[in-house]
Amino acid sequence: MATYLDFEQKIKQIEEQIEAAKARGDEAAVEILKKDLEKEVSKTYKNLSDFQKLQLARHPDRPYALDYVRLLMEEPYEIHGDRCYRDDPAIICYLGYIDGQRTMLIGEQKGRGTKNKIKRNFGMPHPEGYRKALRAAKMAEKFGIPVLMLIDTPGAYPGIGAEERGQSEAIARNLLELSRLDTVTVSIVIGEGGSGGALAIGVADKLAMMRYSVFSVISPEGCAAILWNDPAKVEQATKALKITAEDLKELGLVDDIIEEPLIGAHRDKEGAAKALKEYYLKSVKELSGLSSEERLSLRYQKLVSKGAFKE
């Protein structure tokens, strides 16, 4: 059963009418209703508020990293463990091919269903998860394999155990090592990018966001609680934080926006996967044409330009 958000109710009604028309064999009604659906989709999704985009980024039907592995990768081979403590299921690492292009895919995985969400820790990695990601990235560097990183986390896990095992050090280490990794790197926010937990696999030659993804230093709920001591002001906080793909592209904090299907990746997973694949392969082709020195220099210039401003 599909999950519909509050602002998608008219779409739900039309889709239910289409199914009813199909059941009674009324093809003429189906065609009319399909046109109505296209108009409603265009009307709804071309006028989304920042808060509605946040809801889409968190939609339970939105494709997660493992969905993209299944939709995109050929001969995927999973890599486990950080070789220090344990394997963290909140981070997945797969070596395989995307349209014949050898790829190391690293992603944050939230999980579906109660048991799987608990197993994946709701997509909040422990330090061993980030160390596993770095181990996979260094392996890719050794063999000259491009790295594709998929960001989708509310944030790094803030528990006592994670802090005891060096959560902040693990994130900082990734920022340092990924900034100088000598292979092509592409990072894409596929859903929710939360603070350092997202940045830990977000340093790359290209950083892009899916159309309905978000990237923020703190959750809107946390921002509302801190600034106004009122969680009900989450919509106001969402707008103030400027966390949408359009805002961050305008501010120069991300390189590109990937135009996932207008109706959203949660309604068209194959279309979203196709858009992501095309962007990734185009980026790899472009970056592979540069020497290591040129690529690393461009990455350095991009990173040091963050936060620059003029009076």
PyMOL commands that set and color helices and strands:
alter all, ss='L'
color gray80, all
select helices_A, chain A and resi 6-23+27-45+50-57+65-72+114-119+121-123+127-142+160-164+167-179+195-199+220-228+231-241+245-250+269-288+292-304
alter helices_A, ss='H'
color red, helices_A
select strands_A, chain A and resi 73-78+91-98+101-108+147-153+185-194+206-210+214-216+256-258
alter strands_A, ss='S'
color yellow, strands_A
deselect
rebuild
show_as cartoon
